[in-house]
Amino acid sequence: MDERVREHAELLVDWSARIEAGDDVVVSVAEDAHDLGVAVVEALGERGANATTLYGSAEVSRAYLKGAEAGADGDGGDGVPAFDDDPAVERALFEAADAYLRIGGGRNTTATADVSSATRQAYATARRDAREARMDTDWVSTVHPTRSLAQQAGMAYEEYREFVYDAVLRDWEALADEMAAMKDALDAGEEVRIVTERDGAPDTDVSMSIAGRTAVNSAASVAYDSHNLPSGEVFTAPVDTEGEAFFDVPMTIDATRVRDVHLVFEDGEVVDFSAGAGEDALASVLDTDAGARRLGELGIGMNRGIDRFTDSILFDEKMGDTVHLAVGRAYDACLPEGDSGNDSAVHVDMISDVSERSRLEIDGEVVQRNGTFRWEEGFEG
């Protein structure tokens, strides 16, 4: 086994999830993430934690959803399954767990491409309680470098493996110190404005309130209210969004390639949208529920160890020189006490490259221009 697999596992268990002796840990392992799954449960055993493993297979999920569609058709229905709105066993599992570790790395990144959007929406909505129970744990998501992910990223497998470990095996404490300046700026601010230009005219000019919100210094550890490995972003939960936003970084939504997304916000809600590709997948997300048309997150990428787009949100949204907005659910860590925030069955991130012809303002002051922060060398105010 590559020694970096063990380093990845130990980082996940110790730094990211902060597992202690006696903790009940649920570990979901994708088909081709076997090696990392083995290393993780070995580390859990060494630390005296209790491990329950799940098979996190997109192909298995597809089989279940397609079977449910076939059953709905056979009952003379409209082809949209009526899922149990309280999956009690799954919910109970997460309610009893202290931590949940998701290890991605499947065989096919588009395994569920032929599942209808209506079925996806019905399934996501029905599993809301189980999802909330899972997110109440100390959960962390990571990936093992696989050939399918390398292919999706347009990279040779060996090249992709080096890319993943460069992004994951970092000095996270040092990066947290670097990102603290961005967190402080957001915590002290009341309004964020993002402006980008293309062909000499603005294609993004969007403003949002962050008053009373708490930004998360996402340093790949639950101790920082951070739940991804790798991480390297600072994010908050905006409200009252106004304006237009353009997202030029391609992404995959529900196994569908989506690019060149344009959203128009009025009174905090998406009132118009378009996409250069994958518009039906975007529409499906926005139609999930009322909260899916409002923002749940503003995120600012600060991990300069990620140096290229890979069509994986786990990496792309953390990349330096990017910002992202997510429609759907807001994270509790960003909200004032007693504020439930935006609620939705979805949370879908969309990314803009801000490396040139762009600025990010907080209360009218430019904090980032053309990807460079005001505390970095080369910043031009």
C-alpha atoms as a printed R data frame, in Angstrom:
    type eleno elety resid chain resno       x      y       z
1   ATOM     1    CA   MET     A     1   0.000  0.000   0.000
2   ATOM     2    CA   ASP     A     2   1.235  3.486  -0.893
3   ATOM     3    CA   GLU     A     3   2.348  5.089   2.377
4   ATOM     4    CA   ARG     A     4   0.417  8.227   1.400
5   ATOM     5    CA   VAL     A     5  -2.814  6.220   1.755
6   ATOM     6    CA   ARG     A     6  -2.008  5.666   5.432
7   ATOM     7    CA   GLU     A     7  -1.094  9.352   5.831
8   ATOM     8    CA   HIS     A     8  -4.440 10.280   4.261
9   ATOM     9    CA   ALA     A     9  -6.288  7.939   6.644
10  ATOM    10    CA   GLU     A    10  -4.513  9.238   9.736
11  ATOM    11    CA   LEU     A    11  -5.146 12.846   8.700
12  ATOM    12    CA   LEU     A    12  -8.843 12.061   8.192
13  ATOM    13    CA   VAL     A    13  -9.218 10.315  11.550
14  ATOM    14    CA   ASP     A    14  -7.052 12.559  13.715
15  ATOM    15    CA   TRP     A    15  -7.028 16.079  12.243
16  ATOM    16    CA   SER     A    16 -10.309 16.127  10.317
17  ATOM    17    CA   ALA     A    17 -12.773 14.073  12.377
18  ATOM    18    CA   ARG     A    18 -10.940 14.260  15.741
19  ATOM    19    CA   ILE     A    19 -11.895 10.662  16.568
20  ATOM    20    CA   GLU     A    20 -11.431  9.538  20.164
21  ATOM    21    CA   ALA     A    21 -11.572  6.176  21.925
22  ATOM    22    CA   GLY     A    22 -15.135  4.931  22.262
23  ATOM    23    CA   ASP     A    23 -16.536  7.018  19.406
24  ATOM    24    CA   ASP     A    24 -19.122  5.310  17.192
25  ATOM    25    CA   VAL     A    25 -18.039  5.969  13.604
26  ATOM    26    CA   VAL     A    26 -19.931  5.165  10.400
27  ATOM    27    CA   VAL     A    27 -17.608  4.788   7.404
28  ATOM    28    CA   SER     A    28 -19.010  4.778   3.858
29  ATOM    29    CA   VAL     A    29 -16.545  3.326   1.330
30  ATOM    30    CA   ALA     A    30 -16.999  3.651  -2.446
31  ATOM    31    CA   GLU     A    31 -16.254  0.747  -4.804
32  ATOM    32    CA   ASP     A    32 -12.701  1.720  -5.776
33  ATOM    33    CA   ALA     A    33 -11.759  3.356  -2.465
34  ATOM    34    CA   HIS     A    34 -10.981  0.005  -0.830
35  ATOM    35    CA   ASP     A    35  -7.375  0.780   0.121
36  ATOM    36    CA   LEU     A    36  -8.237  4.013   1.887
37  ATOM    37    CA   GLY     A    37 -11.214  2.335   3.568
38  ATOM    38    CA   VAL     A    38  -8.909 -0.380   4.925
39  ATOM    39    CA   ALA     A    39  -6.418  2.190   6.212
40  ATOM    40    CA   VAL     A    40  -9.173  4.254   7.844
41  ATOM    41    CA   VAL     A    41 -10.798  1.403   9.772
42  ATOM    42    CA   GLU     A    42  -7.353  0.205  10.832
43  ATOM    43    CA   ALA     A    43  -6.672  3.665  12.260
44  ATOM    44    CA   LEU     A    44 -10.065  3.646  13.982
45  ATOM    45    CA   GLY     A    45  -9.264  0.306  15.574
46  ATOM    46    CA   GLU     A    46  -5.887  1.560  16.788
47  ATOM    47    CA   ARG     A    47  -7.593  4.523  18.456
48  ATOM    48    CA   GLY     A    48 -10.212  2.410  20.193
49  ATOM    49    CA   ALA     A    49 -13.185  3.690  18.188
50  ATOM    50    CA   ASN     A    50 -16.121  1.562  17.000
51  ATOM    51    CA   ALA     A    51 -16.464  1.252  13.216
52  ATOM    52    CA   THR     A    52 -19.581  0.453  11.169
53  ATOM    53    CA   THR     A    53 -18.975  0.299   7.422
54  ATOM    54    CA   LEU     A    54 -21.336  1.031   4.544
55  ATOM    55    CA   TYR     A    55 -20.921  0.313   0.841
56  ATOM    56    CA   GLY     A    56 -21.148  3.746  -0.788
57  ATOM    57    CA   SER     A    57 -21.772  2.660  -4.366
58  ATOM    58    CA   ALA     A    58 -23.318  4.926  -6.995
59  ATOM    59    CA   GLU     A    59 -24.070  1.830  -9.081
60  ATOM    60    CA   VAL     A    60 -25.967  0.292  -6.165
61  ATOM    61    CA   SER     A    61 -27.856  3.574  -5.707
62  ATOM    62    CA   ARG     A    62 -28.756  3.580  -9.403
63  ATOM    63    CA   ALA     A    63 -30.068  0.026  -9.188
64  ATOM    64    CA   TYR     A    64 -32.307  0.941  -6.261
65  ATOM    65    CA   LEU     A    65 -33.662  4.106  -7.875
66  ATOM    66    CA   LYS     A    66 -34.267  2.458 -11.249
67  ATOM    67    CA   GLY     A    67 -36.006 -0.422  -9.472
68  ATOM    68    CA   ALA     A    68 -38.195  2.054  -7.627
69  ATOM    69    CA   GLU     A    69 -39.081  3.711 -10.940
70  ATOM    70    CA   ALA     A    70 -39.994  0.351 -12.443
71  ATOM    71    CA   GLY     A    71 -42.170 -0.422  -9.424
72  ATOM    72    CA   ALA     A    72 -43.964  2.897  -9.722
73  ATOM    73    CA   ASP     A    73 -44.672  2.231 -13.404
74  ATOM    74    CA   GLY     A    74 -45.923 -1.252 -12.584
75  ATOM    75    CA   ASP     A    75 -48.408  0.171 -10.094
76  ATOM    76    CA   GLY     A    76 -49.915  2.326 -12.810
77  ATOM    77    CA   GLY     A    77 -48.337  5.478 -11.395
78  ATOM    78    CA   ASP     A    78 -46.588  8.316 -13.166
79  ATOM    79    CA   GLY     A    79 -43.179  6.684 -12.875
80  ATOM    80    CA   VAL     A    80 -42.122  8.757  -9.847
81  ATOM    81    CA   PRO     A    81 -41.645  6.532  -6.802
82  ATOM    82    CA   ALA     A    82 -43.273  7.403  -3.487
83  ATOM    83    CA   PHE     A    83 -40.355  6.927  -1.121
84  ATOM    84    CA   ASP     A    84 -40.853  6.447   2.614
85  ATOM    85    CA   ASP     A    85 -40.575  9.945   4.067
86  ATOM    86    CA   ASP     A    86 -38.995  8.613   7.278
87  ATOM    87    CA   PRO     A    87 -36.212  6.081   6.502
88  ATOM    88    CA   ALA     A    88 -36.123  5.068  10.159
89  ATOM    89    CA   VAL     A    89 -33.208  2.622  10.020
90  ATOM    90    CA   GLU     A    90 -30.890  5.050   8.245
91  ATOM    91    CA   ARG     A    91 -31.943  7.902  10.500
92  ATOM    92    CA   ALA     A    92 -31.406  5.811  13.638
93  ATOM    93    CA   LEU     A    93 -27.933  4.787  12.464
94  ATOM    94    CA   PHE     A    94 -26.783  8.391  12.201
95  ATOM    95    CA   GLU     A    95 -28.580  9.480  15.356
96  ATOM    96    CA   ALA     A    96 -26.515  6.883  17.226
97  ATOM    97    CA   ALA     A    97 -23.231  7.825  15.520
98  ATOM    98    CA   ASP     A    98 -20.626 10.279  16.768
99  ATOM    99    CA   ALA     A    99 -18.963 10.673  13.358
100 ATOM   100    CA   TYR     A   100 -19.553  9.831   9.709
101 ATOM   101    CA   LEU     A   101 -16.661  9.462   7.271
102 ATOM   102    CA   ARG     A   102 -17.503  9.360   3.566
103 ATOM   103    CA   ILE     A   103 -14.754  7.998   1.329
104 ATOM   104    CA   GLY     A   104 -15.584  8.649  -2.317
105 ATOM   105    CA   GLY     A   105 -13.975  6.997  -5.307
106 ATOM   106    CA   GLY     A   106 -16.465  5.079  -7.415
107 ATOM   107    CA   ARG     A   107 -16.123  3.242 -10.704
108 ATOM   108    CA   ASN     A   108 -18.283  5.562 -12.782
109 ATOM   109    CA   THR     A   109 -18.782  9.258 -12.020
110 ATOM   110    CA   THR     A   110 -22.001  9.285 -14.098
111 ATOM   111    CA   ALA     A   111 -23.466  6.012 -12.820
112 ATOM   112    CA   THR     A   112 -26.866  7.580 -12.086
113 ATOM   113    CA   ALA     A   113 -27.156  9.625 -15.288
114 ATOM   114    CA   ASP     A   114 -30.293  7.803 -16.459
115 ATOM   115    CA   VAL     A   115 -32.248  8.285 -13.228
116 ATOM   116    CA   SER     A   116 -34.985 10.858 -13.799
117 ATOM   117    CA   SER     A   117 -34.752 14.253 -12.137
118 ATOM   118    CA   ALA     A   118 -38.195 13.729 -10.595
119 ATOM   119    CA   THR     A   119 -36.990 10.539  -8.930
120 ATOM   120    CA   ARG     A   120 -33.879 12.304  -7.635
121 ATOM   121    CA   GLN     A   121 -36.004 15.096  -6.165
122 ATOM   122    CA   ALA     A   122 -38.416 12.660  -4.523
123 ATOM   123    CA   TYR     A   123 -35.579 10.639  -3.012
124 ATOM   124    CA   ALA     A   124 -33.700 13.699  -1.738
125 ATOM   125    CA   THR     A   125 -36.847 15.126  -0.167
126 ATOM   126    CA   ALA     A   126 -37.808 11.834   1.483
127 ATOM   127    CA   ARG     A   127 -34.389 11.434   3.081
128 ATOM   128    CA   ARG     A   128 -34.368 14.881   4.684
129 ATOM   129    CA   ASP     A   129 -34.571 13.580   8.271
130 ATOM   130    CA   ALA     A   130 -31.825 11.021   7.722
131 ATOM   131    CA   ARG     A   131 -29.652 13.663   6.065
132 ATOM   132    CA   GLU     A   132 -30.174 16.040   8.992
133 ATOM   133    CA   ALA     A   133 -29.208 13.288  11.438
134 ATOM   134    CA   ARG     A   134 -26.054 12.590   9.427
135 ATOM   135    CA   MET     A   135 -25.108 16.262   9.358
136 ATOM   136    CA   ASP     A   136 -25.542 16.473  13.121
137 ATOM   137    CA   THR     A   137 -22.558 14.101  13.466
138 ATOM   138    CA   ASP     A   138 -18.906 15.072  13.118
139 ATOM   139    CA   TRP     A   139 -18.994 14.225   9.418
140 ATOM   140    CA   VAL     A   140 -16.116 14.490   6.944
141 ATOM   141    CA   SER     A   141 -16.052 13.740   3.225
142 ATOM   142    CA   THR     A   142 -12.916 12.848   1.263
143 ATOM   143    CA   VAL     A   143 -11.947 10.875  -1.857
144 ATOM   144    CA   HIS     A   144  -9.449  8.210  -2.741
145 ATOM   145    CA   PRO     A   145  -7.736  8.882  -6.101
146 ATOM   146    CA   THR     A   146  -9.260  6.501  -8.636
147 ATOM   147    CA   ARG     A   147  -9.080  5.999 -12.376
148 ATOM   148    CA   SER     A   148 -12.654  7.175 -12.881
149 ATOM   149    CA   LEU     A   149 -11.940 10.455 -11.088
150 ATOM   150    CA   ALA     A   150  -8.703 10.858 -13.048
151 ATOM   151    CA   GLN     A   151 -10.632 10.379 -16.279
152 ATOM   152    CA   GLN     A   152 -13.258 12.917 -15.208
153 ATOM   153    CA   ALA     A   153 -10.449 15.379 -14.450
154 ATOM   154    CA   GLY     A   154  -8.821 14.746 -17.850
155 ATOM   155    CA   MET     A   155  -5.629 13.496 -16.243
156 ATOM   156    CA   ALA     A   156  -3.488 10.383 -16.295
157 ATOM   157    CA   TYR     A   157  -4.097  8.235 -13.223
158 ATOM   158    CA   GLU     A   158  -0.557  8.718 -11.895
159 ATOM   159    CA   GLU     A   159  -0.810 12.474 -12.483
160 ATOM   160    CA   TYR     A   160  -4.165 12.648 -10.730
161 ATOM   161    CA   ARG     A   161  -2.887 10.697  -7.737
162 ATOM   162    CA   GLU     A   162  -0.083 13.254  -7.279
163 ATOM   163    CA   PHE     A   163  -2.627 16.062  -7.605
164 ATOM   164    CA   VAL     A   164  -4.873 14.594  -4.892
165 ATOM   165    CA   TYR     A   165  -2.082 14.093  -2.381
166 ATOM   166    CA   ASP     A   166  -0.691 17.577  -3.049
167 ATOM   167    CA   ALA     A   167  -4.136 18.949  -2.164
168 ATOM   168    CA   VAL     A   168  -4.794 16.668   0.828
169 ATOM   169    CA   LEU     A   169  -1.461 16.159   2.602
170 ATOM   170    CA   ARG     A   170  -0.908 19.759   3.674
171 ATOM   171    CA   ASP     A   171  -0.012 21.677   6.796
172 ATOM   172    CA   TRP     A   172  -3.627 22.495   7.601
173 ATOM   173    CA   GLU     A   173  -2.865 24.441  10.736
174 ATOM   174    CA   ALA     A   174  -0.654 26.838   8.770
175 ATOM   175    CA   LEU     A   175  -3.315 27.255   6.076
176 ATOM   176    CA   ALA     A   176  -5.910 27.984   8.772
177 ATOM   177    CA   ASP     A   177  -3.737 30.839   9.984
178 ATOM   178    CA   GLU     A   178  -3.546 32.237   6.436
179 ATOM   179    CA   MET     A   179  -7.315 32.044   5.952
180 ATOM   180    CA   ALA     A   180  -8.099 33.738   9.258
181 ATOM   181    CA   ALA     A   181  -7.769 37.197   7.641
182 ATOM   182    CA   MET     A   182 -10.620 36.398   5.241
183 ATOM   183    CA   LYS     A   183 -12.799 35.090   8.042
184 ATOM   184    CA   ASP     A   184 -12.178 38.230  10.086
185 ATOM   185    CA   ALA     A   185 -13.121 40.449   7.133
186 ATOM   186    CA   LEU     A   186 -16.393 38.587   6.547
187 ATOM   187    CA   ASP     A   187 -17.292 38.464  10.231
188 ATOM   188    CA   ALA     A   188 -16.865 42.241  10.509
189 ATOM   189    CA   GLY     A   189 -18.760 43.021   7.300
190 ATOM   190    CA   GLU     A   190 -22.395 43.575   6.420
191 ATOM   191    CA   GLU     A   191 -22.499 43.350   2.618
192 ATOM   192    CA   VAL     A   192 -20.498 41.514  -0.038
193 ATOM   193    CA   ARG     A   193 -20.441 42.526  -3.684
194 ATOM   194    CA   ILE     A   194 -18.838 40.433  -6.430
195 ATOM   195    CA   VAL     A   195 -18.137 41.931  -9.859
196 ATOM   196    CA   THR     A   196 -16.559 40.148 -12.826
197 ATOM   197    CA   GLU     A   197 -16.230 41.307 -16.416
198 ATOM   198    CA   ARG     A   198 -16.174 39.510 -19.737
199 ATOM   199    CA   ASP     A   199 -15.762 41.119 -23.139
200 ATOM   200    CA   GLY     A   200 -15.505 44.537 -21.484
201 ATOM   201    CA   ALA     A   201 -18.871 44.394 -19.677
202 ATOM   202    CA   PRO     A   202 -19.951 43.000 -16.280
203 ATOM   203    CA   ASP     A   203 -21.282 39.453 -16.397
204 ATOM   204    CA   THR     A   204 -21.508 39.216 -12.610
205 ATOM   205    CA   ASP     A   205 -22.648 42.032 -10.377
206 ATOM   206    CA   VAL     A   206 -24.266 40.519  -7.327
207 ATOM   207    CA   SER     A   207 -24.652 41.784  -3.760
208 ATOM   208    CA   MET     A   208 -25.716 39.965  -0.604
209 ATOM   209    CA   SER     A   209 -26.053 40.637   3.088
210 ATOM   210    CA   ILE     A   210 -23.762 38.862   5.568
211 ATOM   211    CA   ALA     A   211 -24.751 40.930   8.606
212 ATOM   212    CA   GLY     A   212 -24.800 38.866  11.778
213 ATOM   213    CA   ARG     A   213 -23.340 35.814  10.045
214 ATOM   214    CA   THR     A   214 -20.253 33.896  11.193
215 ATOM   215    CA   ALA     A   215 -17.769 32.840   8.516
216 ATOM   216    CA   VAL     A   216 -16.189 29.403   8.709
217 ATOM   217    CA   ASN     A   217 -12.423 29.055   8.336
218 ATOM   218    CA   SER     A   218 -12.669 25.725   6.553
219 ATOM   219    CA   ALA     A   219  -9.372 24.067   7.430
220 ATOM   220    CA   ALA     A   220 -10.399 20.435   6.856
221 ATOM   221    CA   SER     A   221 -11.351 19.746  10.476
222 ATOM   222    CA   VAL     A   222 -14.572 19.592  12.459
223 ATOM   223    CA   ALA     A   223 -12.737 21.700  15.044
224 ATOM   224    CA   TYR     A   224 -13.086 24.536  12.481
225 ATOM   225    CA   ASP     A   225 -16.671 23.569  11.531
226 ATOM   226    CA   SER     A   226 -15.108 22.193   8.338
227 ATOM   227    CA   HIS     A   227 -16.218 18.898   6.816
228 ATOM   228    CA   ASN     A   228 -14.204 18.307   3.645
229 ATOM   229    CA   LEU     A   229 -10.720 16.891   3.109
230 ATOM   230    CA   PRO     A   230  -9.193 18.599   1.237
231 ATOM   231    CA   SER     A   231 -10.619 21.976   2.147
232 ATOM   232    CA   GLY     A   232  -9.181 25.476   2.012
233 ATOM   233    CA   GLU     A   233 -12.049 27.937   1.751
234 ATOM   234    CA   VAL     A   234 -13.789 30.512   3.902
235 ATOM   235    CA   PHE     A   235 -17.564 30.487   3.645
236 ATOM   236    CA   THR     A   236 -20.637 32.122   5.121
237 ATOM   237    CA   ALA     A   237 -24.426 32.093   4.689
238 ATOM   238    CA   PRO     A   238 -25.663 35.173   2.797
239 ATOM   239    CA   VAL     A   239 -29.212 36.523   2.548
240 ATOM   240    CA   ASP     A   240 -31.092 39.157   0.547
241 ATOM   241    CA   THR     A   241 -29.189 38.495  -2.680
242 ATOM   242    CA   GLU     A   242 -29.661 40.936  -5.562
243 ATOM   243    CA   GLY     A   243 -28.191 41.055  -9.064
244 ATOM   244    CA   GLU     A   244 -26.779 38.652 -11.609
245 ATOM   245    CA   ALA     A   245 -24.098 35.989 -11.323
246 ATOM   246    CA   PHE     A   246 -22.264 34.035 -14.014
247 ATOM   247    CA   PHE     A   247 -20.432 30.777 -13.281
248 ATOM   248    CA   ASP     A   248 -17.860 29.822 -15.890
249 ATOM   249    CA   VAL     A   249 -16.346 26.718 -14.264
250 ATOM   250    CA   PRO     A   250 -17.960 23.521 -15.635
251 ATOM   251    CA   MET     A   251 -19.442 21.130 -13.093
252 ATOM   252    CA   THR     A   252 -21.375 17.895 -12.894
253 ATOM   253    CA   ILE     A   253 -24.840 18.054 -11.328
254 ATOM   254    CA   ASP     A   254 -26.731 14.781 -10.906
255 ATOM   255    CA   ALA     A   255 -24.374 13.068 -13.367
256 ATOM   256    CA   THR     A   256 -25.032 15.786 -15.978
257 ATOM   257    CA   ARG     A   257 -22.388 18.166 -17.346
258 ATOM   258    CA   VAL     A   258 -23.391 21.774 -16.622
259 ATOM   259    CA   ARG     A   259 -21.529 24.894 -17.731
260 ATOM   260    CA   ASP     A   260 -21.909 28.663 -18.202
261 ATOM   261    CA   VAL     A   261 -24.659 29.091 -15.623
262 ATOM   262    CA   HIS     A   262 -26.360 32.479 -15.326
263 ATOM   263    CA   LEU     A   263 -28.596 33.289 -12.327
264 ATOM   264    CA   VAL     A   264 -30.695 36.397 -11.746
265 ATOM   265    CA   PHE     A   265 -31.650 37.253  -8.148
266 ATOM   266    CA   GLU     A   266 -34.445 39.500  -6.934
267 ATOM   267    CA   ASP     A   267 -35.481 39.785  -3.261
268 ATOM   268    CA   GLY     A   268 -33.062 36.972  -2.430
269 ATOM   269    CA   GLU     A   269 -34.531 34.478  -4.899
270 ATOM   270    CA   VAL     A   270 -33.508 33.130  -8.309
271 ATOM   271    CA   VAL     A   271 -36.097 34.572 -10.702
272 ATOM   272    CA   ASP     A   272 -34.398 33.652 -13.980
273 ATOM   273    CA   PHE     A   273 -31.645 31.275 -15.038
274 ATOM   274    CA   SER     A   274 -29.890 29.756 -18.018
275 ATOM   275    CA   ALA     A   275 -26.997 27.439 -18.785
276 ATOM   276    CA   GLY     A   276 -24.853 26.835 -21.842
277 ATOM   277    CA   ALA     A   277 -25.177 23.089 -21.205
278 ATOM   278    CA   GLY     A   278 -27.148 21.021 -18.725
279 ATOM   279    CA   GLU     A   279 -29.950 23.527 -18.223
280 ATOM   280    CA   ASP     A   280 -32.480 20.785 -17.435
281 ATOM   281    CA   ALA     A   281 -30.277 19.522 -14.590
282 ATOM   282    CA   LEU     A   282 -30.002 23.065 -13.241
283 ATOM   283    CA   ALA     A   283 -33.782 23.507 -13.481
284 ATOM   284    CA   SER     A   284 -34.292 20.260 -11.592
285 ATOM   285    CA   VAL     A   285 -32.159 21.517  -8.716
286 ATOM   286    CA   LEU     A   286 -33.906 24.894  -8.550
287 ATOM   287    CA   ASP     A   287 -37.335 23.228  -8.591
288 ATOM   288    CA   THR     A   288 -36.576 20.867  -5.704
289 ATOM   289    CA   ASP     A   289 -38.225 23.098  -3.088
290 ATOM   290    CA   ALA     A   290 -38.628 26.757  -2.167
291 ATOM   291    CA   GLY     A   291 -35.209 26.949  -0.510
292 ATOM   292    CA   ALA     A   292 -33.463 25.704  -3.640
293 ATOM   293    CA   ARG     A   293 -33.923 29.128  -5.268
294 ATOM   294    CA   ARG     A   294 -32.148 30.974  -2.455
295 ATOM   295    CA   LEU     A   295 -28.480 31.067  -1.535
296 ATOM   296    CA   GLY     A   296 -27.160 28.914   1.274
297 ATOM   297    CA   GLU     A   297 -23.484 29.743   0.890
298 ATOM   298    CA   LEU     A   298 -20.889 32.204  -0.320
299 ATOM   299    CA   GLY     A   299 -17.480 30.526  -0.432
300 ATOM   300    CA   ILE     A   300 -14.042 31.919  -1.254
301 ATOM   301    CA   GLY     A   301 -11.387 29.443  -2.412
302 ATOM   302    CA   MET     A   302  -7.956 29.822  -0.787
303 ATOM   303    CA   ASN     A   303  -6.168 26.476  -1.281
304 ATOM   304    CA   ARG     A   304  -3.365 27.284  -3.707
305 ATOM   305    CA   GLY     A   305  -2.247 23.654  -3.582
306 ATOM   306    CA   ILE     A   306  -5.151 23.004  -5.970
307 ATOM   307    CA   ASP     A   307  -3.906 24.350  -9.283
308 ATOM   308    CA   ARG     A   308  -6.416 23.127 -11.871
309 ATOM   309    CA   PHE     A   309 -10.111 22.380 -12.321
310 ATOM   310    CA   THR     A   310 -11.053 18.707 -12.127
311 ATOM   311    CA   ASP     A   311 -14.869 18.664 -12.421
312 ATOM   312    CA   SER     A   312 -15.046 17.682  -8.749
313 ATOM   313    CA   ILE     A   313 -16.662 20.133  -6.359
314 ATOM   314    CA   LEU     A   314 -14.561 18.753  -3.500
315 ATOM   315    CA   PHE     A   315 -11.460 20.245  -5.152
316 ATOM   316    CA   ASP     A   316 -12.683 22.944  -7.533
317 ATOM   317    CA   GLU     A   317 -14.524 25.100  -4.976
318 ATOM   318    CA   LYS     A   318 -11.414 25.219  -2.745
319 ATOM   319    CA   MET     A   319  -9.057 26.398  -5.496
320 ATOM   320    CA   GLY     A   320  -7.426 29.795  -5.059
321 ATOM   321    CA   ASP     A   321  -8.685 32.438  -7.523
322 ATOM   322    CA   THR     A   322 -12.279 31.199  -7.275
323 ATOM   323    CA   VAL     A   323 -15.488 32.121  -5.514
324 ATOM   324    CA   HIS     A   324 -18.610 30.011  -5.374
325 ATOM   325    CA   LEU     A   325 -22.257 30.448  -4.510
326 ATOM   326    CA   ALA     A   326 -24.456 27.544  -3.462
327 ATOM   327    CA   VAL     A   327 -28.203 27.423  -3.845
328 ATOM   328    CA   GLY     A   328 -30.048 25.506  -1.152
329 ATOM   329    CA   ARG     A   329 -29.308 24.600   2.425
330 ATOM   330    CA   ALA     A   330 -27.335 26.969   4.663
331 ATOM   331    CA   TYR     A   331 -24.880 25.565   7.189
332 ATOM   332    CA   ASP     A   332 -25.809 26.036  10.845
333 ATOM   333    CA   ALA     A   333 -22.256 27.042  11.789
334 ATOM   334    CA   CYS     A   334 -22.709 30.332   9.895
335 ATOM   335    CA   LEU     A   335 -26.018 31.316  11.466
336 ATOM   336    CA   PRO     A   336 -26.880 33.403  14.530
337 ATOM   337    CA   GLU     A   337 -28.272 31.444  17.445
338 ATOM   338    CA   GLY     A   338 -31.958 30.772  16.898
339 ATOM   339    CA   ASP     A   339 -31.798 31.461  13.136
340 ATOM   340    CA   SER     A   340 -32.777 28.417  11.076
341 ATOM   341    CA   GLY     A   341 -31.334 29.876   7.861
342 ATOM   342    CA   ASN     A   342 -32.239 28.776   4.374
343 ATOM   343    CA   ASP     A   343 -33.678 25.260   4.397
344 ATOM   344    CA   SER     A   344 -33.633 22.931   1.412
345 ATOM   345    CA   ALA     A   345 -33.112 19.298   0.455
346 ATOM   346    CA   VAL     A   346 -30.233 20.383  -1.817
347 ATOM   347    CA   HIS     A   347 -26.968 22.283  -1.569
348 ATOM   348    CA   VAL     A   348 -25.405 22.807  -4.994
349 ATOM   349    CA   ASP     A   349 -22.251 24.891  -5.507
350 ATOM   350    CA   MET     A   350 -21.472 26.893  -8.640
351 ATOM   351    CA   ILE     A   351 -18.014 28.341  -9.246
352 ATOM   352    CA   SER     A   352 -16.565 31.449 -10.890
353 ATOM   353    CA   ASP     A   353 -12.944 31.947 -11.892
354 ATOM   354    CA   VAL     A   354 -11.934 35.334 -10.468
355 ATOM   355    CA   SER     A   355  -8.273 35.271 -11.474
356 ATOM   356    CA   GLU     A   356  -8.734 38.297 -13.747
357 ATOM   357    CA   ARG     A   357 -11.121 41.199 -14.403
358 ATOM   358    CA   SER     A   358 -12.808 40.766 -11.039
359 ATOM   359    CA   ARG     A   359 -13.166 42.216  -7.581
360 ATOM   360    CA   LEU     A   360 -14.732 41.207  -4.297
361 ATOM   361    CA   GLU     A   361 -15.871 44.022  -1.999
362 ATOM   362    CA   ILE     A   362 -16.913 43.981   1.641
363 ATOM   363    CA   ASP     A   363 -18.847 47.105   2.651
364 ATOM   364    CA   GLY     A   364 -17.493 48.899  -0.416
365 ATOM   365    CA   GLU     A   365 -13.827 48.081   0.232
366 ATOM   366    CA   VAL     A   366 -12.008 45.853  -2.258
367 ATOM   367    CA   VAL     A   367 -10.726 42.778  -0.428
368 ATOM   368    CA   GLN     A   368  -9.725 40.727  -3.474
369 ATOM   369    CA   ARG     A   369  -8.892 41.877  -6.984
370 ATOM   370    CA   ASN     A   370  -8.074 39.507  -9.843
371 ATOM   371    CA   GLY     A   371  -7.624 36.655  -7.380
372 ATOM   372    CA   THR     A   372  -5.157 38.472  -5.097
373 ATOM   373    CA   PHE     A   373  -6.189 39.338  -1.535
374 ATOM   374    CA   ARG     A   374  -5.338 42.697  -0.014
375 ATOM   375    CA   TRP     A   375  -2.897 41.093   2.448
376 ATOM   376    CA   GLU     A   376  -0.996 39.310  -0.363
377 ATOM   377    CA   GLU     A   377   1.929 40.623  -2.353
378 ATOM   378    CA   GLY     A   378   0.862 42.115  -5.675
379 ATOM   379    CA   PHE     A   379  -2.556 43.326  -4.541
380 ATOM   380    CA   GLU     A   380  -3.774 46.383  -6.418
381 ATOM   381    CA   GLY     A   381  -6.438 48.251  -4.494
